[in-house]
Amino acid sequence: MTPAEDIEDTDPGLARDRTELSWTRTAISFAALGGAILKSRPYAGIPILALSALIWKLGRLAGAPAAGPGRSRRLLLIAVAVTGVSLVALALTLLGPEPAGLRP
């Protein structure tokens, strides 16, 4: 057995499986949040539900073993998607209507 050329290519224990599970848990959390928000504000709940599917797909993509030039493209895709999710969440927070119960 020859050692891997890159330390990231080795999988100590079940790290890859744990990472995939954490992405799945995050996607389930977003889906639950989107479902709860969907009841009162559909315009905010639908994008969050869509983001949960995107997060789940990114987790599947991040957990897949990659080598060579495909690895850097995959990491770039994940970075761009996480940034996009953050910007959408920020926009929904800042641009959404103010709830009536919070006004002084």
Number of C-alpha atoms within 10 A of each C-alpha: 3 4 8 9 8 8 9 10 12 13 11 9 8 8 12 16 12 12 15 19 16 14 20 20 15 16 24 17 14 21 22 16 15 22 17 13 17 17 10 10 13 14 12 17 22 16 16 25 22 14 22 24 16 16 24 22 16 23 21 15 16 19 17 13 11 14 10 7 8 10 14 12 11 16 14 12 15 18 13 12 16 16 12 13 18 12 12 15 15 12 11 16 12 10 8 12 8 10 7 7 6 6 6 4
